[in-house]
Amino acid sequence: MHRALRLAHCSDIHLDSDYYGGDWNRDRRDRDRAVFEHLLDAICSEQPDLMLLAGDLFDHNRASIATVEWACERLAALPFPVVMIPGNHDCLAENAVYHRHDFAAAGLHLLLDPAGQVVTLRELGVVVWGRGMVDHHPGHRPLADPPGRPDPNLWYLGLAHGIHVPASGEARNSSPIHAHEIESADFDYLALGHIHCARDVSAGTTPAWYCGAPHPVLGEGGTFLRVDLAPLLPAEVTVRQVLAVG
């Protein structure tokens, strides 16, 4: 029997954006970290059972050791589990940050298999599926053929990072996520990353959202999503704001 479940859905944090070291752009690095701190504080205030991070925690695979260790410490200190996938900025290239550091040692659940993999959190009654991205190109299909629901008694959640393609649209972008793929998936909630604004792209009976990014975009504040799941009720998705950093 499903229990009620509250999720926090975030993505596109982009730590170490444009950071190559040196004093000249250290302020940008510190501002990115401050945004992440504000994001985590806002998420914690919602008291979620689980956090889903849908890619691009880091802006590139050159992220410094200090930033990676700092991010792991912040995520490991959260009072709820974190399940995450890489995005196009921190994809699983040969020099990937996820190859060089042990995120599992910090208690984080990374879904890195390019063929897709699941993690089961029985204490929450949850199964989460996601796919690692090796290369961001048009042939990469983040949501191609996810497995069916593994257990009818557990919530089934999905994670994917890419560009939404409407039912009438054409896939000209890298990492397309087609509306028909969302519709045919058997997820109770699909957490998407890559688009820096909150957007509902649900299809059929599958609730699917982009959460936006914690950084302000086009004058609008940064966002994440609170998602409440309850048996026999539709998913309740609430857009939450992240405080601006001066």
C-alpha positions as CSV (number, residue, x, y, z in Angstrom):
1,M,0.0,0.0,0.0
2,H,1.4,3.4,-1.0
3,R,2.0,5.9,1.8
4,A,1.8,9.7,1.2
5,L,5.1,11.0,-0.2
6,R,6.5,14.5,-0.5
7,L,9.3,15.2,-3.1
8,A,11.6,18.1,-3.7
9,H,12.5,18.4,-7.4
10,C,15.5,20.5,-8.5
11,S,18.0,20.7,-11.2
12,D,20.4,22.9,-13.2
13,I,22.4,24.3,-10.2
14,H,25.6,24.7,-12.4
15,L,28.2,25.0,-9.6
16,D,31.5,26.4,-10.7
17,S,30.0,28.0,-13.8
18,D,32.7,29.8,-15.8
19,Y,35.2,29.1,-13.0
20,Y,38.8,28.3,-14.0
21,G,40.4,29.4,-10.8
22,G,42.0,32.6,-9.7
23,D,40.7,35.7,-7.9
24,W,39.2,37.3,-11.0
25,N,36.1,35.1,-11.0
26,R,36.0,33.7,-7.5
27,D,33.0,35.9,-6.8
28,R,31.0,34.0,-9.4
29,R,31.9,30.7,-7.8
30,D,30.9,32.0,-4.4
31,R,27.6,33.3,-5.7
32,D,26.8,29.9,-7.2
33,R,27.5,28.3,-3.9
34,A,25.3,30.9,-2.1
35,V,22.4,30.1,-4.5
36,F,22.8,26.4,-3.8
37,E,22.7,27.1,-0.1
38,H,19.5,29.1,-0.5
39,L,18.0,26.3,-2.6
40,L,18.8,23.7,0.1
41,D,17.4,25.9,2.9
42,A,14.2,26.4,0.9
43,I,13.9,22.7,0.2
44,C,14.5,21.8,3.8
45,S,11.7,24.2,4.8
46,E,9.3,22.0,2.8
47,Q,10.2,18.9,4.8
48,P,10.3,16.5,1.9
49,D,10.8,12.8,2.2
50,L,13.1,12.6,-0.8
51,M,15.0,15.0,-3.1
52,L,15.3,14.4,-6.9
53,L,18.1,16.2,-8.7
54,A,17.6,16.0,-12.4
55,G,21.0,16.9,-13.7
56,D,23.6,19.7,-14.0
57,L,24.7,19.9,-10.4
58,F,28.0,21.1,-11.9
59,D,28.4,23.5,-14.8
60,H,31.2,21.3,-16.4
61,N,33.4,18.4,-15.7
62,R,36.3,20.8,-14.7
63,A,34.5,21.5,-11.4
64,S,37.2,21.9,-8.7
65,I,37.9,19.2,-6.1
66,A,37.0,21.8,-3.4
67,T,33.6,22.5,-5.0
68,V,32.8,18.8,-5.5
69,E,33.7,18.0,-1.9
70,W,31.7,21.0,-0.7
71,A,28.6,20.0,-2.6
72,C,28.8,16.4,-1.4
73,E,29.1,17.6,2.2
74,R,26.0,19.8,1.8
75,L,24.0,17.1,0.2
76,A,25.1,14.4,2.6
77,A,24.0,16.6,5.5
78,L,20.4,16.8,4.3
79,P,17.9,14.9,6.6
80,F,16.4,13.0,3.6
81,P,17.9,10.9,0.7
82,V,19.0,12.4,-2.6
83,V,18.7,10.6,-5.9
84,M,20.4,12.3,-8.9
85,I,21.5,11.9,-12.5
86,P,24.1,13.7,-14.5
87,G,23.0,16.4,-17.1
88,N,24.5,17.6,-20.3
89,H,27.0,19.9,-18.5
90,D,28.3,17.3,-16.1
91,C,27.8,14.3,-18.5
92,L,29.7,11.0,-18.2
93,A,32.5,12.0,-20.6
94,E,35.9,10.4,-20.0
95,N,36.9,13.2,-17.6
96,A,33.5,13.2,-15.8
97,V,33.4,14.5,-12.3
98,Y,31.3,11.4,-11.4
99,H,34.1,9.1,-12.4
100,R,36.7,11.0,-10.3
101,H,34.8,11.3,-7.0
102,D,32.9,8.8,-4.8
103,F,29.5,10.3,-4.4
104,A,28.1,7.1,-3.0
105,A,30.5,7.5,0.0
106,A,28.5,10.7,0.8
107,G,25.3,8.6,0.9
108,L,24.0,10.0,-2.4
109,H,22.2,7.8,-4.9
110,L,23.6,8.3,-8.4
111,L,21.9,6.7,-11.5
112,L,24.7,6.6,-14.0
113,D,24.2,3.6,-16.2
114,P,23.6,4.8,-19.8
115,A,21.2,1.9,-20.3
116,G,19.2,3.1,-17.3
117,Q,19.1,1.8,-13.7
118,V,16.8,1.9,-10.6
119,V,17.3,2.5,-6.9
120,T,14.8,1.2,-4.4
121,L,14.2,3.0,-1.2
122,R,12.0,0.6,0.7
123,E,11.9,2.8,3.8
124,L,10.0,5.3,1.7
125,G,8.2,2.8,-0.5
126,V,9.9,4.3,-3.6
127,V,11.6,3.1,-6.8
128,V,13.4,5.7,-8.9
129,W,14.6,5.1,-12.5
130,G,17.1,7.2,-14.4
131,R,19.7,7.1,-17.2
132,G,23.2,8.4,-17.3
133,M,24.1,10.8,-20.2
134,V,27.4,10.1,-21.8
135,D,27.1,12.5,-24.7
136,H,24.5,15.3,-25.3
137,H,23.6,14.7,-29.0
138,P,20.4,14.2,-31.0
139,G,20.7,10.4,-30.8
140,H,20.7,10.4,-27.0
141,R,17.1,9.5,-25.8
142,P,16.8,10.1,-22.1
143,L,13.4,8.5,-21.8
144,A,13.6,5.8,-24.4
145,D,12.0,2.5,-23.2
146,P,12.1,2.9,-19.4
147,P,11.2,-0.4,-17.7
148,G,7.6,-0.9,-16.5
149,R,6.6,-0.5,-12.9
150,P,8.6,-3.0,-10.9
151,D,6.3,-3.3,-7.9
152,P,2.6,-2.2,-7.7
153,N,3.0,-1.4,-4.0
154,L,5.8,1.1,-4.5
155,W,5.8,4.6,-5.9
156,Y,7.6,4.7,-9.3
157,L,9.5,7.9,-10.1
158,G,11.6,8.9,-13.1
159,L,14.5,11.2,-13.7
160,A,15.5,12.6,-17.1
161,H,17.5,15.5,-18.5
162,G,16.8,16.9,-22.0
163,I,14.5,19.0,-24.2
164,H,10.8,18.3,-24.4
165,V,9.4,17.6,-27.9
166,P,5.6,18.1,-28.2
167,A,3.4,15.5,-29.8
168,S,3.3,17.6,-33.0
169,G,7.0,18.6,-32.9
170,E,10.2,17.4,-34.5
171,A,13.3,16.2,-32.6
172,R,16.0,18.6,-33.8
173,N,17.7,19.2,-30.5
174,S,20.1,17.0,-28.5
175,S,18.6,14.7,-25.9
176,P,15.0,14.9,-27.0
177,I,12.2,13.8,-24.6
178,H,9.1,13.1,-26.7
179,A,5.6,13.7,-25.4
180,H,4.6,10.1,-26.5
181,E,7.5,8.7,-24.4
182,I,6.1,10.6,-21.3
183,E,2.6,9.4,-22.1
184,S,3.6,5.8,-22.3
185,A,5.8,5.8,-19.2
186,D,4.4,4.3,-16.0
187,F,5.8,6.8,-13.6
188,D,3.8,8.4,-10.7
189,Y,6.0,11.4,-11.3
190,L,8.7,12.3,-13.9
191,A,11.3,14.9,-12.8
192,L,12.9,16.6,-15.7
193,G,15.9,18.9,-16.0
194,H,17.6,21.1,-18.6
195,I,14.9,23.9,-19.1
196,H,15.6,26.8,-16.8
197,C,11.9,27.6,-16.1
198,A,9.2,25.6,-14.3
199,R,7.0,23.9,-16.9
200,D,4.3,21.3,-16.9
201,V,4.8,18.8,-19.8
202,S,2.6,16.1,-18.4
203,A,1.1,13.7,-21.0
204,G,-1.6,11.1,-20.7
205,T,-1.7,10.0,-17.0
206,T,2.0,10.7,-16.4
207,P,2.7,13.9,-14.4
208,A,6.0,15.4,-15.8
209,W,7.5,18.7,-14.9
210,Y,10.6,20.8,-15.5
211,C,11.5,22.4,-12.1
212,G,13.4,25.4,-13.5
213,A,16.7,26.5,-12.0
214,P,17.6,28.1,-8.7
215,H,19.3,31.0,-10.5
216,P,17.0,33.9,-11.6
217,V,16.1,33.8,-15.3
218,L,14.9,36.8,-17.3
219,G,14.1,38.8,-14.2
220,E,12.1,35.9,-12.6
221,G,13.3,34.3,-9.4
222,G,14.8,30.9,-9.3
223,T,12.5,27.9,-8.6
224,F,12.2,24.3,-7.5
225,L,9.2,22.1,-7.1
226,R,7.4,20.5,-4.2
227,V,5.5,17.4,-5.3
228,D,2.9,15.7,-3.0
229,L,1.9,12.2,-3.9
230,A,-1.1,10.5,-2.2
231,P,-2.8,7.2,-3.0
232,L,-5.7,7.6,-5.6
233,L,-5.1,11.3,-6.0
234,P,-3.4,13.3,-8.8
235,A,0.1,14.5,-8.1
236,E,0.0,18.0,-6.5
237,V,2.9,20.1,-7.9
238,T,3.7,23.5,-6.3
239,V,6.3,25.9,-7.7
240,R,8.5,27.3,-5.0
241,Q,10.8,30.3,-5.2
242,V,14.4,30.5,-4.2
243,L,15.5,33.7,-2.6
244,A,17.7,35.9,-4.8
245,V,21.3,36.3,-3.8
246,G,22.7,39.9,-3.8
